Amino acid sequence: MIEIGTGATKSVDDTREVGAALAELARPGDVVVLAGDLGTGKTAFAQGFARGLGVTEQVTSPTFILARTYQGRLRLHHLDVYRLDHLQEAEDLGLAELVDDRGVTLIEWGDVIDPTLPAEHLEVRLAYGAGADDRTLRLAAAGRSWGMRADALRRMLGGWAGVA
């Protein structure tokens, strides 16, 4: 993994704004993994990301149905693999089929299925900050595609307080 950088947000709306800004850098075939403890803002980030892609539908966590698809500038496959017990279930979900050259796949709790992830993906790790609504976001790229966008990702993070 190539460490991209770290940013900080002060509210749920800020976390959504970072998601929207990241979506502007998304390309067909991209995979974005959202990692972090329960309640750190993965779904809020996903909502912002969807808005940044031009999705107009309400985006909710697909925890119990595992996957939802939305249409925007790019098709968005939004997965939540929190409830999967075994890696085989991730393979049975059809992750390989969802990752296509016309859409973006966003996977909440994606770090728990790391062995099944494509070699090319971006990890966004969210963590609690000092205040109740403060969050820290750390970006790391696996593979060449996101690594080639590292400078653009760092510039995007540069707009958020606490960039390391």
C-alpha positions as CSV (number, residue, x, y, z in Angstrom):
1,M,0.0,0.0,0.0
2,I,1.2,3.5,-0.8
3,E,0.4,6.0,1.9
4,I,-1.4,9.0,0.4
5,G,-2.0,11.2,3.4
6,T,-4.3,12.0,6.3
7,G,-7.0,14.6,6.7
8,A,-9.5,15.5,9.5
9,T,-13.1,16.5,9.6
10,K,-15.1,18.3,12.3
11,S,-18.6,17.1,11.4
12,V,-20.7,14.6,9.5
13,D,-21.2,17.1,6.8
14,D,-17.4,17.6,6.5
15,T,-17.0,13.8,6.1
16,R,-19.6,13.8,3.3
17,E,-17.8,16.7,1.6
18,V,-14.5,14.7,1.6
19,G,-16.4,11.8,0.0
20,A,-17.9,14.1,-2.6
21,A,-14.4,15.6,-3.4
22,L,-12.9,12.1,-3.7
23,A,-15.7,11.1,-6.1
24,E,-14.6,13.8,-8.5
25,L,-11.3,11.8,-8.9
26,A,-13.1,8.5,-9.5
27,R,-12.8,6.6,-12.8
28,P,-14.7,3.7,-14.2
29,G,-13.5,0.4,-12.7
30,D,-12.3,2.0,-9.4
31,V,-12.7,0.2,-6.1
32,V,-12.8,2.2,-2.8
33,V,-12.6,0.4,0.5
34,L,-14.0,2.1,3.6
35,A,-12.5,0.9,6.9
36,G,-12.9,1.9,10.5
37,D,-14.8,1.2,13.7
38,L,-18.5,1.2,13.9
39,G,-19.8,4.8,13.9
40,T,-16.8,6.5,12.4
41,G,-18.6,7.7,9.3
42,K,-18.3,5.1,6.6
43,T,-21.9,5.6,5.5
44,A,-21.7,9.4,5.7
45,F,-18.6,9.2,3.5
46,A,-20.4,6.9,1.1
47,Q,-23.3,9.4,0.9
48,G,-21.0,12.2,0.0
49,F,-19.2,10.1,-2.5
50,A,-22.5,9.2,-4.2
51,R,-23.5,12.9,-4.2
52,G,-20.1,13.7,-5.8
53,L,-21.0,11.2,-8.6
54,G,-24.3,12.9,-9.2
55,V,-26.5,10.3,-7.5
56,T,-29.8,11.9,-6.5
57,E,-31.3,8.9,-4.6
58,Q,-31.0,8.7,-0.9
59,V,-28.0,6.5,0.0
60,T,-28.3,4.3,3.0
61,S,-26.0,1.5,4.3
62,P,-26.8,-1.8,2.6
63,T,-26.0,-3.7,5.8
64,F,-28.8,-6.2,5.6
65,I,-29.0,-6.6,1.8
66,L,-25.2,-6.4,1.2
67,A,-25.3,-4.3,-2.0
68,R,-27.1,-1.5,-3.7
69,T,-26.5,0.1,-7.1
70,Y,-27.1,3.8,-7.9
71,Q,-26.7,5.7,-11.2
72,G,-24.8,9.0,-11.4
73,R,-22.0,10.2,-13.6
74,L,-20.7,6.6,-13.1
75,R,-22.7,3.6,-11.8
76,L,-22.0,3.2,-8.1
77,H,-22.1,-0.3,-6.5
78,H,-22.3,0.3,-2.7
79,L,-21.5,-2.8,-0.7
80,D,-21.5,-3.4,3.1
81,V,-19.7,-6.6,4.0
82,Y,-20.0,-6.2,7.8
83,R,-22.3,-9.2,8.2
84,L,-20.2,-11.6,6.2
85,D,-18.7,-14.4,8.3
86,H,-16.4,-16.1,5.7
87,L,-14.3,-15.0,2.8
88,Q,-16.3,-17.4,0.6
89,E,-19.4,-15.3,1.2
90,A,-17.5,-12.4,-0.3
91,E,-16.7,-14.4,-3.3
92,D,-20.3,-15.6,-3.5
93,L,-21.5,-12.0,-3.4
94,G,-20.0,-11.6,-6.9
95,L,-17.5,-8.9,-6.1
96,A,-15.6,-9.7,-9.3
97,E,-18.7,-9.2,-11.4
98,L,-19.6,-5.9,-9.6
99,V,-16.2,-4.4,-10.3
100,D,-16.7,-3.4,-13.9
101,D,-15.2,-0.9,-16.3
102,R,-18.3,1.3,-16.3
103,G,-18.8,1.8,-12.6
104,V,-17.2,2.4,-9.2
105,T,-17.4,0.0,-6.3
106,L,-17.5,1.3,-2.8
107,I,-17.1,-1.3,0.0
108,E,-17.9,-0.5,3.6
109,W,-15.9,-2.8,6.0
110,G,-13.9,-3.9,2.9
111,D,-10.8,-4.4,5.0
112,V,-12.4,-7.6,6.4
113,I,-12.4,-9.2,3.0
114,D,-8.9,-8.0,2.0
115,P,-7.8,-11.3,0.4
116,T,-10.7,-11.1,-2.1
117,L,-10.2,-7.4,-3.0
118,P,-8.8,-6.5,-6.4
119,A,-5.1,-5.6,-6.5
120,E,-6.1,-2.0,-7.5
121,H,-8.1,-0.2,-4.8
122,L,-8.0,2.8,-2.5
123,E,-8.5,2.4,1.2
124,V,-10.1,5.2,3.2
125,R,-9.7,4.5,6.9
126,L,-11.9,6.5,9.2
127,A,-11.1,6.9,12.9
128,Y,-12.5,8.9,15.8
129,G,-10.9,12.2,16.6
130,A,-10.7,14.3,19.8
131,G,-14.2,15.7,19.6
132,A,-17.5,13.9,19.4
133,D,-17.9,14.7,15.6
134,D,-14.2,14.8,14.7
135,R,-12.9,12.2,12.4
136,T,-9.5,11.4,10.9
137,L,-9.3,10.0,7.4
138,R,-6.2,8.1,6.1
139,L,-5.9,7.3,2.4
140,A,-3.7,4.5,1.1
141,A,-3.5,3.1,-2.5
142,A,-3.0,-0.4,-3.6
143,G,-1.9,-0.8,-7.2
144,R,-0.9,1.6,-9.9
145,S,-4.2,3.3,-10.8
146,W,-4.8,5.1,-7.5
147,G,-1.1,5.5,-6.9
148,M,-0.9,7.5,-10.1
149,R,-3.5,9.9,-8.7
150,A,-1.6,10.3,-5.4
151,D,-0.8,14.0,-6.0
152,A,-4.4,14.8,-6.8
153,L,-5.6,12.9,-3.7
154,R,-3.1,14.8,-1.6
155,R,-4.4,18.1,-3.0
156,M,-7.9,17.0,-2.3
157,L,-7.0,16.2,1.3
158,G,-5.2,19.6,1.6
159,G,-8.6,21.3,1.9
160,W,-9.2,19.6,5.3
161,A,-7.8,20.7,8.6
162,G,-5.2,18.5,10.2
163,V,-3.7,17.2,7.0
164,A,-0.5,15.4,7.8
